[in-house]
Amino acid sequence: MHGPRSASRARRVRRRSGRLLAALVSLCALAGAVRLVAPATAGPDDEPPGF
């Protein structure tokens, strides 16, 4: 059952998994950046949120 077809299929699955993981990491990094920047921006009354 192990042969060239299963090897190429495994490579495709690994490649897709890697791309999916990279996209997920990028989205998490973007969400983290937004969470860091959002509290630092002032509201309409020029006061940081939470004050």
PDB file of all heavy atoms in Angstrom:
ATOM      1  N   MET A   1       0.813  -1.190   0.000  1.00  0.00           N
ATOM      2  CA  MET A   1       0.000   0.000   0.000  1.00  0.00           C
ATOM      3  C   MET A   1       0.862   1.262   0.000  1.00  0.00           C
ATOM      4  O   MET A   1       0.412   2.286  -0.411  1.00  0.00           O
ATOM      5  CB  MET A   1      -0.929   0.023   1.205  1.00  0.00           C
ATOM      6  CG  MET A   1      -1.892  -1.099   1.198  1.00  0.00           C
ATOM      7  SD  MET A   1      -3.607  -0.877   1.048  1.00  0.00           S
ATOM      8  CE  MET A   1      -4.215   0.635   1.023  1.00  0.00           C
ATOM      9  N   HIS A   2       2.088   1.147   0.500  1.00  0.00           N
ATOM     10  CA  HIS A   2       2.963   2.311   0.496  1.00  0.00           C
ATOM     11  C   HIS A   2       3.662   2.385  -0.851  1.00  0.00           C
ATOM     12  O   HIS A   2       4.271   1.434  -1.298  1.00  0.00           O
ATOM     13  CB  HIS A   2       3.996   2.213   1.616  1.00  0.00           C
ATOM     14  CG  HIS A   2       3.372   2.154   2.979  1.00  0.00           C
ATOM     15  ND1 HIS A   2       2.725   3.231   3.518  1.00  0.00           N
ATOM     16  CD2 HIS A   2       3.285   1.164   3.884  1.00  0.00           C
ATOM     17  CE1 HIS A   2       2.273   2.898   4.710  1.00  0.00           C
ATOM     18  NE2 HIS A   2       2.590   1.648   4.953  1.00  0.00           N
ATOM     19  N   GLY A   3       3.575   3.505  -1.465  1.00  0.00           N
ATOM     20  CA  GLY A   3       4.208   3.656  -2.764  1.00  0.00           C
ATOM     21  C   GLY A   3       4.317   5.122  -3.122  1.00  0.00           C
ATOM     22  O   GLY A   3       4.140   6.000  -2.282  1.00  0.00           O
ATOM     23  N   PRO A   4       4.597   5.392  -4.380  1.00  0.00           N
ATOM     24  CA  PRO A   4       4.769   6.781  -4.817  1.00  0.00           C
ATOM     25  C   PRO A   4       3.518   7.635  -4.625  1.00  0.00           C
ATOM     26  O   PRO A   4       3.610   8.806  -4.301  1.00  0.00           O
ATOM     27  CB  PRO A   4       5.120   6.666  -6.296  1.00  0.00           C
ATOM     28  CG  PRO A   4       5.369   5.238  -6.571  1.00  0.00           C
ATOM     29  CD  PRO A   4       4.844   4.442  -5.438  1.00  0.00           C
ATOM     30  N   ARG A   5       2.352   7.021  -4.793  1.00  0.00           N
ATOM     31  CA  ARG A   5       1.112   7.796  -4.639  1.00  0.00           C
ATOM     32  C   ARG A   5       0.910   8.255  -3.199  1.00  0.00           C
ATOM     33  O   ARG A   5       0.551   9.392  -2.948  1.00  0.00           O
ATOM     34  CB  ARG A   5      -0.098   6.989  -5.090  1.00  0.00           C
ATOM     35  CG  ARG A   5      -0.234   6.915  -6.561  1.00  0.00           C
ATOM     36  CD  ARG A   5      -1.495   6.180  -6.913  1.00  0.00           C
ATOM     37  NE  ARG A   5      -1.644   6.154  -8.350  1.00  0.00           N
ATOM     38  CZ  ARG A   5      -2.792   6.339  -8.966  1.00  0.00           C
ATOM     39  NH1 ARG A   5      -3.880   6.526  -8.259  1.00  0.00           N
ATOM     40  NH2 ARG A   5      -2.851   6.316 -10.262  1.00  0.00           N
ATOM     41  N   SER A   6       1.125   7.352  -2.260  1.00  0.00           N
ATOM     42  CA  SER A   6       0.922   7.732  -0.864  1.00  0.00           C
ATOM     43  C   SER A   6       1.980   8.731  -0.406  1.00  0.00           C
ATOM     44  O   SER A   6       1.704   9.609   0.404  1.00  0.00           O
ATOM     45  CB  SER A   6       0.919   6.501   0.045  1.00  0.00           C
ATOM     46  OG  SER A   6       2.169   5.860   0.021  1.00  0.00           O
ATOM     47  N   ALA A   7       3.183   8.634  -0.948  1.00  0.00           N
ATOM     48  CA  ALA A   7       4.233   9.582  -0.594  1.00  0.00           C
ATOM     49  C   ALA A   7       3.897  10.972  -1.108  1.00  0.00           C
ATOM     50  O   ALA A   7       4.070  11.970  -0.403  1.00  0.00           O
ATOM     51  CB  ALA A   7       5.574   9.120  -1.143  1.00  0.00           C
ATOM     52  N   SER A   8       3.398  11.059  -2.344  1.00  0.00           N
ATOM     53  CA  SER A   8       3.058  12.375  -2.893  1.00  0.00           C
ATOM     54  C   SER A   8       1.838  12.953  -2.175  1.00  0.00           C
ATOM     55  O   SER A   8       1.751  14.160  -1.960  1.00  0.00           O
ATOM     56  CB  SER A   8       2.811  12.307  -4.400  1.00  0.00           C
ATOM     57  OG  SER A   8       1.650  11.584  -4.695  1.00  0.00           O
ATOM     58  N   ARG A   9       0.934  12.081  -1.785  1.00  0.00           N
ATOM     59  CA  ARG A   9      -0.238  12.553  -1.036  1.00  0.00           C
ATOM     60  C   ARG A   9       0.183  13.089   0.328  1.00  0.00           C
ATOM     61  O   ARG A   9      -0.304  14.131   0.787  1.00  0.00           O
ATOM     62  CB  ARG A   9      -1.246  11.423  -0.867  1.00  0.00           C
ATOM     63  CG  ARG A   9      -2.508  11.874  -0.175  1.00  0.00           C
ATOM     64  CD  ARG A   9      -3.598  10.838  -0.264  1.00  0.00           C
ATOM     65  NE  ARG A   9      -4.824  11.379   0.277  1.00  0.00           N
ATOM     66  CZ  ARG A   9      -5.439  10.878   1.331  1.00  0.00           C
ATOM     67  NH1 ARG A   9      -4.962   9.813   1.934  1.00  0.00           N
ATOM     68  NH2 ARG A   9      -6.545  11.429   1.777  1.00  0.00           N
ATOM     69  N   ALA A  10       1.107  12.397   0.963  1.00  0.00           N
ATOM     70  CA  ALA A  10       1.599  12.858   2.265  1.00  0.00           C
ATOM     71  C   ALA A  10       2.288  14.214   2.134  1.00  0.00           C
ATOM     72  O   ALA A  10       2.121  15.084   2.988  1.00  0.00           O
ATOM     73  CB  ALA A  10       2.565  11.830   2.848  1.00  0.00           C
ATOM     74  N   ARG A  11       3.050  14.406   1.055  1.00  0.00           N
ATOM     75  CA  ARG A  11       3.700  15.704   0.836  1.00  0.00           C
ATOM     76  C   ARG A  11       2.665  16.801   0.648  1.00  0.00           C
ATOM     77  O   ARG A  11       2.819  17.903   1.169  1.00  0.00           O
ATOM     78  CB  ARG A  11       4.616  15.645  -0.384  1.00  0.00           C
ATOM     79  CG  ARG A  11       5.966  15.036  -0.086  1.00  0.00           C
ATOM     80  CD  ARG A  11       6.935  15.257  -1.226  1.00  0.00           C
ATOM     81  NE  ARG A  11       6.534  14.595  -2.455  1.00  0.00           N
ATOM     82  CZ  ARG A  11       6.879  13.365  -2.806  1.00  0.00           C
ATOM     83  NH1 ARG A  11       7.655  12.654  -2.018  1.00  0.00           N
ATOM     84  NH2 ARG A  11       6.472  12.848  -3.940  1.00  0.00           N
ATOM     85  N   ARG A  12       1.598  16.497  -0.112  1.00  0.00           N
ATOM     86  CA  ARG A  12       0.543  17.503  -0.324  1.00  0.00           C
ATOM     87  C   ARG A  12      -0.131  17.856   0.990  1.00  0.00           C
ATOM     88  O   ARG A  12      -0.402  19.030   1.267  1.00  0.00           O
ATOM     89  CB  ARG A  12      -0.494  16.991  -1.327  1.00  0.00           C
ATOM     90  CG  ARG A  12      -0.070  17.107  -2.757  1.00  0.00           C
ATOM     91  CD  ARG A  12      -1.245  16.936  -3.704  1.00  0.00           C
ATOM     92  NE  ARG A  12      -2.066  15.762  -3.428  1.00  0.00           N
ATOM     93  CZ  ARG A  12      -1.913  14.574  -4.012  1.00  0.00           C
ATOM     94  NH1 ARG A  12      -0.976  14.397  -4.907  1.00  0.00           N
ATOM     95  NH2 ARG A  12      -2.702  13.567  -3.706  1.00  0.00           N
ATOM     96  N   VAL A  13      -0.409  16.860   1.797  1.00  0.00           N
ATOM     97  CA  VAL A  13      -1.066  17.109   3.089  1.00  0.00           C
ATOM     98  C   VAL A  13      -0.164  17.948   3.980  1.00  0.00           C
ATOM     99  O   VAL A  13      -0.617  18.911   4.605  1.00  0.00           O
ATOM    100  CB  VAL A  13      -1.436  15.772   3.773  1.00  0.00           C
ATOM    101  CG1 VAL A  13      -1.847  15.993   5.214  1.00  0.00           C
ATOM    102  CG2 VAL A  13      -2.542  15.081   3.000  1.00  0.00           C
ATOM    103  N   ARG A  14       1.137  17.617   4.028  1.00  0.00           N
ATOM    104  CA  ARG A  14       2.072  18.397   4.834  1.00  0.00           C
ATOM    105  C   ARG A  14       2.180  19.827   4.332  1.00  0.00           C
ATOM    106  O   ARG A  14       2.224  20.766   5.121  1.00  0.00           O
ATOM    107  CB  ARG A  14       3.455  17.746   4.823  1.00  0.00           C
ATOM    108  CG  ARG A  14       3.682  16.871   6.016  1.00  0.00           C
ATOM    109  CD  ARG A  14       5.117  16.404   6.100  1.00  0.00           C
ATOM    110  NE  ARG A  14       5.112  14.982   5.787  1.00  0.00           N
ATOM    111  CZ  ARG A  14       5.776  14.417   4.798  1.00  0.00           C
ATOM    112  NH1 ARG A  14       6.557  15.117   4.041  1.00  0.00           N
ATOM    113  NH2 ARG A  14       5.690  13.137   4.587  1.00  0.00           N
ATOM    114  N   ARG A  15       2.203  19.998   3.023  1.00  0.00           N
ATOM    115  CA  ARG A  15       2.313  21.343   2.444  1.00  0.00           C
ATOM    116  C   ARG A  15       1.076  22.165   2.795  1.00  0.00           C
ATOM    117  O   ARG A  15       1.187  23.321   3.204  1.00  0.00           O
ATOM    118  CB  ARG A  15       2.467  21.237   0.927  1.00  0.00           C
ATOM    119  CG  ARG A  15       2.931  22.511   0.285  1.00  0.00           C
ATOM    120  CD  ARG A  15       3.174  22.342  -1.210  1.00  0.00           C
ATOM    121  NE  ARG A  15       4.050  21.223  -1.498  1.00  0.00           N
ATOM    122  CZ  ARG A  15       3.824  20.310  -2.446  1.00  0.00           C
ATOM    123  NH1 ARG A  15       2.760  20.371  -3.193  1.00  0.00           N
ATOM    124  NH2 ARG A  15       4.676  19.332  -2.644  1.00  0.00           N
ATOM    125  N   ARG A  16      -0.100  21.565   2.644  1.00  0.00           N
ATOM    126  CA  ARG A  16      -1.339  22.287   2.986  1.00  0.00           C
ATOM    127  C   ARG A  16      -1.395  22.594   4.472  1.00  0.00           C
ATOM    128  O   ARG A  16      -1.835  23.675   4.873  1.00  0.00           O
ATOM    129  CB  ARG A  16      -2.559  21.471   2.570  1.00  0.00           C
ATOM    130  CG  ARG A  16      -2.788  21.465   1.094  1.00  0.00           C
ATOM    131  CD  ARG A  16      -4.017  20.693   0.739  1.00  0.00           C
ATOM    132  NE  ARG A  16      -4.177  20.601  -0.707  1.00  0.00           N
ATOM    133  CZ  ARG A  16      -4.997  19.769  -1.303  1.00  0.00           C
ATOM    134  NH1 ARG A  16      -5.752  18.967  -0.591  1.00  0.00           N
ATOM    135  NH2 ARG A  16      -5.074  19.745  -2.613  1.00  0.00           N
ATOM    136  N   SER A  17      -0.974  21.651   5.292  1.00  0.00           N
ATOM    137  CA  SER A  17      -0.977  21.878   6.742  1.00  0.00           C
ATOM    138  C   SER A  17      -0.036  23.016   7.108  1.00  0.00           C
ATOM    139  O   SER A  17      -0.357  23.847   7.953  1.00  0.00           O
ATOM    140  CB  SER A  17      -0.553  20.609   7.476  1.00  0.00           C
ATOM    141  OG  SER A  17      -1.471  19.568   7.228  1.00  0.00           O
ATOM    142  N   GLY A  18       1.110  23.058   6.452  1.00  0.00           N
ATOM    143  CA  GLY A  18       2.067  24.131   6.714  1.00  0.00           C
ATOM    144  C   GLY A  18       1.509  25.482   6.323  1.00  0.00           C
ATOM    145  O   GLY A  18       1.675  26.470   7.037  1.00  0.00           O
ATOM    146  N   ARG A  19       0.841  25.541   5.181  1.00  0.00           N
ATOM    147  CA  ARG A  19       0.232  26.805   4.745  1.00  0.00           C
ATOM    148  C   ARG A  19      -0.869  27.234   5.694  1.00  0.00           C
ATOM    149  O   ARG A  19      -0.993  28.415   6.032  1.00  0.00           O
ATOM    150  CB  ARG A  19      -0.327  26.664   3.336  1.00  0.00           C
ATOM    151  CG  ARG A  19       0.742  26.578   2.283  1.00  0.00           C
ATOM    152  CD  ARG A  19       0.138  26.366   0.921  1.00  0.00           C
ATOM    153  NE  ARG A  19       1.178  26.183  -0.083  1.00  0.00           N
ATOM    154  CZ  ARG A  19       0.962  25.723  -1.282  1.00  0.00           C
ATOM    155  NH1 ARG A  19      -0.251  25.394  -1.665  1.00  0.00           N
ATOM    156  NH2 ARG A  19       1.957  25.590  -2.141  1.00  0.00           N
ATOM    157  N   LEU A  20      -1.678  26.283   6.133  1.00  0.00           N
ATOM    158  CA  LEU A  20      -2.749  26.596   7.073  1.00  0.00           C
ATOM    159  C   LEU A  20      -2.172  27.085   8.399  1.00  0.00           C
ATOM    160  O   LEU A  20      -2.653  28.069   8.973  1.00  0.00           O
ATOM    161  CB  LEU A  20      -3.622  25.365   7.296  1.00  0.00           C
ATOM    162  CG  LEU A  20      -4.803  25.532   8.233  1.00  0.00           C
ATOM    163  CD1 LEU A  20      -5.799  26.539   7.665  1.00  0.00           C
ATOM    164  CD2 LEU A  20      -5.486  24.205   8.472  1.00  0.00           C
ATOM    165  N   LEU A  21      -1.135  26.436   8.865  1.00  0.00           N
ATOM    166  CA  LEU A  21      -0.495  26.853  10.113  1.00  0.00           C
ATOM    167  C   LEU A  21       0.103  28.250   9.978  1.00  0.00           C
ATOM    168  O   LEU A  21      -0.034  29.080  10.884  1.00  0.00           O
ATOM    169  CB  LEU A  21       0.584  25.851  10.509  1.00  0.00           C
ATOM    170  CG  LEU A  21       1.309  26.134  11.814  1.00  0.00           C
ATOM    171  CD1 LEU A  21       0.336  26.095  12.991  1.00  0.00           C
ATOM    172  CD2 LEU A  21       2.423  25.129  12.026  1.00  0.00           C
ATOM    173  N   ALA A  22       0.737  28.537   8.845  1.00  0.00           N
ATOM    174  CA  ALA A  22       1.314  29.867   8.624  1.00  0.00           C
ATOM    175  C   ALA A  22       0.225  30.940   8.618  1.00  0.00           C
ATOM    176  O   ALA A  22       0.404  32.022   9.190  1.00  0.00           O
ATOM    177  CB  ALA A  22       2.087  29.886   7.317  1.00  0.00           C
ATOM    178  N   ALA A  23      -0.900  30.654   7.977  1.00  0.00           N
ATOM    179  CA  ALA A  23      -2.003  31.615   7.947  1.00  0.00           C
ATOM    180  C   ALA A  23      -2.562  31.831   9.351  1.00  0.00           C
ATOM    181  O   ALA A  23      -2.861  32.964   9.742  1.00  0.00           O
ATOM    182  CB  ALA A  23      -3.096  31.130   7.002  1.00  0.00           C
ATOM    183  N   LEU A  24      -2.680  30.770  10.115  1.00  0.00           N
ATOM    184  CA  LEU A  24      -3.198  30.870  11.475  1.00  0.00           C
ATOM    185  C   LEU A  24      -2.258  31.690  12.360  1.00  0.00           C
ATOM    186  O   LEU A  24      -2.705  32.548  13.128  1.00  0.00           O
ATOM    187  CB  LEU A  24      -3.391  29.473  12.062  1.00  0.00           C
ATOM    188  CG  LEU A  24      -4.040  29.377  13.421  1.00  0.00           C
ATOM    189  CD1 LEU A  24      -5.457  29.955  13.381  1.00  0.00           C
ATOM    190  CD2 LEU A  24      -4.089  27.935  13.877  1.00  0.00           C
ATOM    191  N   VAL A  25      -0.969  31.465  12.229  1.00  0.00           N
ATOM    192  CA  VAL A  25       0.009  32.234  13.012  1.00  0.00           C
ATOM    193  C   VAL A  25      -0.052  33.706  12.627  1.00  0.00           C
ATOM    194  O   VAL A  25      -0.002  34.596  13.487  1.00  0.00           O
ATOM    195  CB  VAL A  25       1.427  31.661  12.824  1.00  0.00           C
ATOM    196  CG1 VAL A  25       2.487  32.600  13.361  1.00  0.00           C
ATOM    197  CG2 VAL A  25       1.532  30.305  13.502  1.00  0.00           C
ATOM    198  N   SER A  26      -0.192  33.987  11.329  1.00  0.00           N
ATOM    199  CA  SER A  26      -0.287  35.376  10.879  1.00  0.00           C
ATOM    200  C   SER A  26      -1.529  36.061  11.447  1.00  0.00           C
ATOM    201  O   SER A  26      -1.462  37.215  11.876  1.00  0.00           O
ATOM    202  CB  SER A  26      -0.323  35.434   9.348  1.00  0.00           C
ATOM    203  OG  SER A  26       0.890  34.969   8.815  1.00  0.00           O
ATOM    204  N   LEU A  27      -2.652  35.362  11.444  1.00  0.00           N
ATOM    205  CA  LEU A  27      -3.878  35.940  11.993  1.00  0.00           C
ATOM    206  C   LEU A  27      -3.746  36.196  13.496  1.00  0.00           C
ATOM    207  O   LEU A  27      -4.189  37.234  13.989  1.00  0.00           O
ATOM    208  CB  LEU A  27      -5.065  35.025  11.717  1.00  0.00           C
ATOM    209  CG  LEU A  27      -5.571  35.020  10.281  1.00  0.00           C
ATOM    210  CD1 LEU A  27      -6.645  33.947  10.096  1.00  0.00           C
ATOM    211  CD2 LEU A  27      -6.111  36.380   9.903  1.00  0.00           C
ATOM    212  N   CYS A  28      -3.128  35.277  14.199  1.00  0.00           N
ATOM    213  CA  CYS A  28      -2.923  35.470  15.640  1.00  0.00           C
ATOM    214  C   CYS A  28      -1.993  36.651  15.900  1.00  0.00           C
ATOM    215  O   CYS A  28      -2.209  37.421  16.839  1.00  0.00           O
ATOM    216  CB  CYS A  28      -2.369  34.202  16.270  1.00  0.00           C
ATOM    217  SG  CYS A  28      -3.580  32.869  16.372  1.00  0.00           S
ATOM    218  N   ALA A  29      -0.958  36.797  15.086  1.00  0.00           N
ATOM    219  CA  ALA A  29      -0.038  37.926  15.251  1.00  0.00           C
ATOM    220  C   ALA A  29      -0.766  39.241  14.989  1.00  0.00           C
ATOM    221  O   ALA A  29      -0.559  40.225  15.699  1.00  0.00           O
ATOM    222  CB  ALA A  29       1.148  37.773  14.313  1.00  0.00           C
ATOM    223  N   LEU A  30      -1.611  39.267  13.968  1.00  0.00           N
ATOM    224  CA  LEU A  30      -2.379  40.473  13.668  1.00  0.00           C
ATOM    225  C   LEU A  30      -3.326  40.806  14.817  1.00  0.00           C
ATOM    226  O   LEU A  30      -3.414  41.960  15.239  1.00  0.00           O
ATOM    227  CB  LEU A  30      -3.163  40.284  12.369  1.00  0.00           C
ATOM    228  CG  LEU A  30      -4.054  41.442  11.949  1.00  0.00           C
ATOM    229  CD1 LEU A  30      -3.214  42.685  11.702  1.00  0.00           C
ATOM    230  CD2 LEU A  30      -4.834  41.073  10.704  1.00  0.00           C
ATOM    231  N   ALA A  31      -4.004  39.801  15.348  1.00  0.00           N
ATOM    232  CA  ALA A  31      -4.912  40.037  16.475  1.00  0.00           C
ATOM    233  C   ALA A  31      -4.140  40.543  17.689  1.00  0.00           C
ATOM    234  O   ALA A  31      -4.606  41.445  18.401  1.00  0.00           O
ATOM    235  CB  ALA A  31      -5.660  38.755  16.818  1.00  0.00           C
ATOM    236  N   GLY A  32      -2.955  40.002  17.922  1.00  0.00           N
ATOM    237  CA  GLY A  32      -2.135  40.465  19.039  1.00  0.00           C
ATOM    238  C   GLY A  32      -1.693  41.908  18.864  1.00  0.00           C
ATOM    239  O   GLY A  32      -1.697  42.683  19.811  1.00  0.00           O
ATOM    240  N   ALA A  33      -1.332  42.268  17.646  1.00  0.00           N
ATOM    241  CA  ALA A  33      -0.920  43.646  17.371  1.00  0.00           C
ATOM    242  C   ALA A  33      -2.085  44.602  17.590  1.00  0.00           C
ATOM    243  O   ALA A  33      -1.915  45.684  18.160  1.00  0.00           O
ATOM    244  CB  ALA A  33      -0.389  43.764  15.955  1.00  0.00           C
ATOM    245  N   VAL A  34      -3.267  44.218  17.164  1.00  0.00           N
ATOM    246  CA  VAL A  34      -4.448  45.066  17.349  1.00  0.00           C
ATOM    247  C   VAL A  34      -4.746  45.232  18.832  1.00  0.00           C
ATOM    248  O   VAL A  34      -5.060  46.334  19.284  1.00  0.00           O
ATOM    249  CB  VAL A  34      -5.666  44.474  16.602  1.00  0.00           C
ATOM    250  CG1 VAL A  34      -6.958  45.157  17.020  1.00  0.00           C
ATOM    251  CG2 VAL A  34      -5.461  44.590  15.099  1.00  0.00           C
ATOM    252  N   ARG A  35      -4.607  44.155  19.596  1.00  0.00           N
ATOM    253  CA  ARG A  35      -4.869  44.250  21.038  1.00  0.00           C
ATOM    254  C   ARG A  35      -3.851  45.131  21.739  1.00  0.00           C
ATOM    255  O   ARG A  35      -4.139  45.741  22.766  1.00  0.00           O
ATOM    256  CB  ARG A  35      -4.876  42.864  21.666  1.00  0.00           C
ATOM    257  CG  ARG A  35      -6.091  42.055  21.241  1.00  0.00           C
ATOM    258  CD  ARG A  35      -6.133  40.738  21.919  1.00  0.00           C
ATOM    259  NE  ARG A  35      -6.462  40.943  23.323  1.00  0.00           N
ATOM    260  CZ  ARG A  35      -6.359  40.012  24.250  1.00  0.00           C
ATOM    261  NH1 ARG A  35      -5.922  38.823  23.929  1.00  0.00           N
ATOM    262  NH2 ARG A  35      -6.675  40.273  25.499  1.00  0.00           N
ATOM    263  N   LEU A  36      -2.627  45.204  21.215  1.00  0.00           N
ATOM    264  CA  LEU A  36      -1.618  46.078  21.813  1.00  0.00           C
ATOM    265  C   LEU A  36      -1.838  47.540  21.441  1.00  0.00           C
ATOM    266  O   LEU A  36      -1.625  48.432  22.250  1.00  0.00           O
ATOM    267  CB  LEU A  36      -0.213  45.653  21.358  1.00  0.00           C
ATOM    268  CG  LEU A  36       0.349  44.404  22.008  1.00  0.00           C
ATOM    269  CD1 LEU A  36       1.657  44.023  21.326  1.00  0.00           C
ATOM    270  CD2 LEU A  36       0.568  44.618  23.490  1.00  0.00           C
ATOM    271  N   VAL A  37      -2.261  47.787  20.212  1.00  0.00           N
ATOM    272  CA  VAL A  37      -2.389  49.157  19.718  1.00  0.00           C
ATOM    273  C   VAL A  37      -3.705  49.789  20.163  1.00  0.00           C
ATOM    274  O   VAL A  37      -3.738  50.968  20.503  1.00  0.00           O
ATOM    275  CB  VAL A  37      -2.264  49.185  18.180  1.00  0.00           C
ATOM    276  CG1 VAL A  37      -2.620  50.542  17.626  1.00  0.00           C
ATOM    277  CG2 VAL A  37      -0.858  48.784  17.770  1.00  0.00           C
ATOM    278  N   ALA A  38      -4.793  49.022  20.182  1.00  0.00           N
ATOM    279  CA  ALA A  38      -6.111  49.576  20.473  1.00  0.00           C
ATOM    280  C   ALA A  38      -6.172  50.299  21.825  1.00  0.00           C
ATOM    281  O   ALA A  38      -6.687  51.414  21.891  1.00  0.00           O
ATOM    282  CB  ALA A  38      -7.174  48.492  20.393  1.00  0.00           C
ATOM    283  N   PRO A  39      -5.658  49.759  22.919  1.00  0.00           N
ATOM    284  CA  PRO A  39      -5.737  50.490  24.189  1.00  0.00           C
ATOM    285  C   PRO A  39      -4.885  51.758  24.206  1.00  0.00           C
ATOM    286  O   PRO A  39      -5.143  52.666  24.983  1.00  0.00           O
ATOM    287  CB  PRO A  39      -5.208  49.505  25.228  1.00  0.00           C
ATOM    288  CG  PRO A  39      -5.281  48.182  24.603  1.00  0.00           C
ATOM    289  CD  PRO A  39      -5.164  48.401  23.133  1.00  0.00           C
ATOM    290  N   ALA A  40      -3.877  51.820  23.361  1.00  0.00           N
ATOM    291  CA  ALA A  40      -2.990  52.977  23.357  1.00  0.00           C
ATOM    292  C   ALA A  40      -3.589  54.152  22.595  1.00  0.00           C
ATOM    293  O   ALA A  40      -3.088  55.264  22.691  1.00  0.00           O
ATOM    294  CB  ALA A  40      -1.650  52.592  22.735  1.00  0.00           C
ATOM    295  N   THR A  41      -4.648  53.921  21.837  1.00  0.00           N
ATOM    296  CA  THR A  41      -5.252  55.022  21.081  1.00  0.00           C
ATOM    297  C   THR A  41      -6.254  55.756  21.959  1.00  0.00           C
ATOM    298  O   THR A  41      -6.974  55.160  22.757  1.00  0.00           O
ATOM    299  CB  THR A  41      -5.952  54.499  19.816  1.00  0.00           C
ATOM    300  OG1 THR A  41      -6.940  53.549  20.194  1.00  0.00           O
ATOM    301  CG2 THR A  41      -4.962  53.849  18.868  1.00  0.00           C
ATOM    302  N   ALA A  42      -6.290  57.021  21.820  1.00  0.00           N
ATOM    303  CA  ALA A  42      -7.187  57.839  22.632  1.00  0.00           C
ATOM    304  C   ALA A  42      -8.595  57.797  22.061  1.00  0.00           C
ATOM    305  O   ALA A  42      -8.795  57.653  20.855  1.00  0.00           O
ATOM    306  CB  ALA A  42      -6.677  59.271  22.674  1.00  0.00           C
ATOM    307  N   GLY A  43      -9.570  57.959  22.938  1.00  0.00           N
ATOM    308  CA  GLY A  43     -10.963  58.026  22.519  1.00  0.00           C
ATOM    309  C   GLY A  43     -11.294  59.417  22.001  1.00  0.00           C
ATOM    310  O   GLY A  43     -10.411  60.270  21.850  1.00  0.00           O
ATOM    311  N   PRO A  44     -12.569  59.697  21.744  1.00  0.00           N
ATOM    312  CA  PRO A  44     -12.957  61.004  21.214  1.00  0.00           C
ATOM    313  C   PRO A  44     -12.656  62.167  22.161  1.00  0.00           C
ATOM    314  O   PRO A  44     -12.463  63.292  21.719  1.00  0.00           O
ATOM    315  CB  PRO A  44     -14.455  60.891  20.980  1.00  0.00           C
ATOM    316  CG  PRO A  44     -14.880  59.564  21.453  1.00  0.00           C
ATOM    317  CD  PRO A  44     -13.678  58.792  21.881  1.00  0.00           C
ATOM    318  N   ASP A  45     -12.595  61.903  23.455  1.00  0.00           N
ATOM    319  CA  ASP A  45     -12.309  62.978  24.417  1.00  0.00           C
ATOM    320  C   ASP A  45     -10.822  63.029  24.779  1.00  0.00           C
ATOM    321  O   ASP A  45     -10.436  63.611  25.791  1.00  0.00           O
ATOM    322  CB  ASP A  45     -13.164  62.823  25.660  1.00  0.00           C
ATOM    323  CG  ASP A  45     -12.997  61.447  26.305  1.00  0.00           C
ATOM    324  OD1 ASP A  45     -12.281  60.602  25.723  1.00  0.00           O
ATOM    325  OD2 ASP A  45     -13.581  61.244  27.376  1.00  0.00           O
ATOM    326  N   ASP A  46      -9.977  62.427  23.972  1.00  0.00           N
ATOM    327  CA  ASP A  46      -8.530  62.409  24.159  1.00  0.00           C
ATOM    328  C   ASP A  46      -8.077  61.750  25.450  1.00  0.00           C
ATOM    329  O   ASP A  46      -7.014  62.046  25.950  1.00  0.00           O
ATOM    330  CB  ASP A  46      -7.936  63.812  24.049  1.00  0.00           C
ATOM    331  CG  ASP A  46      -8.044  64.369  22.632  1.00  0.00           C
ATOM    332  OD1 ASP A  46      -8.074  63.551  21.696  1.00  0.00           O
ATOM    333  OD2 ASP A  46      -8.092  65.594  22.479  1.00  0.00           O
ATOM    334  N   GLU A  47      -8.880  60.878  26.003  1.00  0.00           N
ATOM    335  CA  GLU A  47      -8.481  60.111  27.174  1.00  0.00           C
ATOM    336  C   GLU A  47      -8.346  58.656  26.756  1.00  0.00           C
ATOM    337  O   GLU A  47      -9.176  58.155  26.016  1.00  0.00           O
ATOM    338  CB  GLU A  47      -9.557  60.222  28.262  1.00  0.00           C
ATOM    339  CG  GLU A  47      -9.683  61.613  28.829  1.00  0.00           C
ATOM    340  CD  GLU A  47      -9.471  61.581  30.331  1.00  0.00           C
ATOM    341  OE1 GLU A  47      -9.292  60.519  30.888  1.00  0.00           O
ATOM    342  OE2 GLU A  47      -9.482  62.665  30.924  1.00  0.00           O
ATOM    343  N   PRO A  48      -7.310  57.984  27.237  1.00  0.00           N
ATOM    344  CA  PRO A  48      -7.196  56.564  26.913  1.00  0.00           C
ATOM    345  C   PRO A  48      -8.382  55.785  27.478  1.00  0.00           C
ATOM    346  O   PRO A  48      -8.940  56.166  28.509  1.00  0.00           O
ATOM    347  CB  PRO A  48      -5.905  56.142  27.601  1.00  0.00           C
ATOM    348  CG  PRO A  48      -5.187  57.394  27.940  1.00  0.00           C
ATOM    349  CD  PRO A  48      -6.221  58.476  28.028  1.00  0.00           C
ATOM    350  N   PRO A  49      -8.780  54.722  26.830  1.00  0.00           N
ATOM    351  CA  PRO A  49      -9.895  53.913  27.351  1.00  0.00           C
ATOM    352  C   PRO A  49      -9.590  53.408  28.753  1.00  0.00           C
ATOM    353  O   PRO A  49      -8.450  53.077  29.066  1.00  0.00           O
ATOM    354  CB  PRO A  49      -9.986  52.753  26.368  1.00  0.00           C
ATOM    355  CG  PRO A  49      -9.289  53.221  25.127  1.00  0.00           C
ATOM    356  CD  PRO A  49      -8.275  54.210  25.575  1.00  0.00           C
ATOM    357  N   GLY A  50     -10.565  53.356  29.583  1.00  0.00           N
ATOM    358  CA  GLY A  50     -10.409  52.856  30.950  1.00  0.00           C
ATOM    359  C   GLY A  50     -10.221  53.951  31.983  1.00  0.00           C
ATOM    360  O   GLY A  50     -10.144  53.692  33.162  1.00  0.00           O
ATOM    361  N   PHE A  51     -10.160  55.197  31.552  1.00  0.00           N
ATOM    362  CA  PHE A  51     -10.015  56.300  32.516  1.00  0.00           C
ATOM    363  C   PHE A  51     -11.269  57.104  32.600  1.00  0.00           C
ATOM    364  O   PHE A  51     -12.063  57.221  31.784  1.00  0.00           O
ATOM    365  CB  PHE A  51      -8.847  57.225  32.139  1.00  0.00           C
ATOM    366  CG  PHE A  51      -7.516  56.598  32.428  1.00  0.00           C
ATOM    367  CD1 PHE A  51      -6.753  56.067  31.405  1.00  0.00           C
ATOM    368  CD2 PHE A  51      -7.026  56.531  33.724  1.00  0.00           C
ATOM    369  CE1 PHE A  51      -5.529  55.488  31.671  1.00  0.00           C
ATOM    370  CE2 PHE A  51      -5.807  55.965  33.984  1.00  0.00           C
ATOM    371  CZ  PHE A  51      -5.061  55.441  32.956  1.00  0.00           C
TER     372      PHE A  51
END
